[in-house]
Amino acid sequence: MAEHVGADGQGRQRVRSLLDGRETLVTVRRKLVHATLTGTEVPATHAPGYRVAAGVRCVPPNALPGIARPHPRYTVVGGGKTGMDACLWLLQQGTAAERIRWIVPNDAWLLDRANVQPGVENLRRFFESLAAQLECVAQAGSLDQLFARLEATGQLLRLDPGVQPSAYRCATVSRHELAQLRRIGAVLRLGRVREIGPEQLLLARGQADVLPDELFIDCSASGFRSPRGVPVFEGDAAIHLQMVRQCAPPFSGAFTAAVECLVEGGAAERNALCAPVPLPRHDTDWVTMQLTTLQNRQRWSPHAPLMRWLAGARLDYGTAMRSQVPPDVLARYGEALRAAAPRWPALLAACAERAALRAGTQARSAARASPAPAANLTPA
């Protein structure tokens, strides 16, 4: 029940009570840890980014258990993990799939949960999945070939086999959950919602009907913000928490603390071990996240104190249990790692080219929508 206001001009930090407005001054003895740079955005704490007319009922997903009467149709707004969970909850409660409508602005590649399960009994599949991903990289002659191979080998999944995903957000589903989601036939792929009226739903690329007393479930919050160009360690003054391993916020926070405690030297030495992994948005981010994660791991290996920490870290069971991985699987992983190395530069170049094309398309769309000059979007 308090908020951080900022510095007081004398090096102290001001914290204000939300109950009575009183301020407390905090002296930072070592460093200020910013855990808000990639702050989460969830429907329960953020208003929808579209207009909702008076009389239209639009609720966040955590309001679903409080529903006290049936509605003629349930429309889930948002194609991310929260939207998937809302759809699955409705289906699990016995809602007929025909009464669910799902607005999916962008289809995304999904991870198979079976490939990333912890526990010694899952070690073989976990490391085989890592090896298979690297083999796909080694064998891909283009980005399209890469994603085709990743799907063919079960490393990535998609909602609709007939729709090519353009996004990637680290969303994880089981095969059973995917089968359930595919039961929903009314999937609108007309871009983001702009306005929900009492009789009409306006989207970026079209419109649809609205039933009387229809319930809309807002799952459109962006999740994580994606900062660029901010180092984890800012001199001797602050730490900006970011991901240093793909799709692993808890581990990344813990590892950053370990680097602060175990690595001697200044910010340069620590930042060399903690290159921020860009948060995912587009399909090409799968490539950049994978490579940055691998590069970080290679930098950690020569550092004995960090490797000892990793071996005992609950959030990094792959290191702790590495000795229990079957030798043939480890050999396959090592061979795949070496085979993939020459392919990364070409894939990164293809990612940059695709990002430039995407930025140009966005700029042209913005120019048509508004007379204001389009932003200069830098390729990821």
Sequence and secondary structure as in RCSB ss.txt:
>XXXX:A:sequence
MAEHVGADGQGRQRVRSLLDGRETLVTVRRKLVHATLTGTEVPATHAPGYRVAAGVRCVPPNALPGIARPHPRYT
VVGGGKTGMDACLWLLQQGTAAERIRWIVPNDAWLLDRANVQPGVENLRRFFESLAAQLECVAQAGSLDQLFARL
EATGQLLRLDPGVQPSAYRCATVSRHELAQLRRIGAVLRLGRVREIGPEQLLLARGQADVLPDELFIDCSASGFR
SPRGVPVFEGDAAIHLQMVRQCAPPFSGAFTAAVECLVEGGAAERNALCAPVPLPRHDTDWVTMQLTTLQNRQRW
SPHAPLMRWLAGARLDYGTAMRSQVPPDVLARYGEALRAAAPRWPALLAACAERAALRAGTQARSAARASPAPAA
NLTPA
>XXXX:A:secstr
 EEEEEE SSSEEEEEETTT  EEEEE SS EEE  TT EE TTTS  SSEE TT EEE GGGGGG  S  S EE
EE  SHHHHHHHHHHHHTT  GGGEEEE SS EEEEEGGGG  SGGGHHHHHHHHHHHHHHHHH SSHHHHHHHH
HHTTSEE S TTS   EEEEEEE HHHHHHHTT  EEE S SEEEE SSEEEETTEEEE  TT EEEE    EE 
   S  SEETTTEEE   SSTT HHHHHHHHHHHHHH  S HHHHHHH        BTTHHHHHHHHHHHHHHHH
TT HHHHHHHHT TT HHHHTGGGS HHHHHHHHHHHHHHGGGHHHHHHHHHHHHHHHHHHHHHHHHHH SS   
     
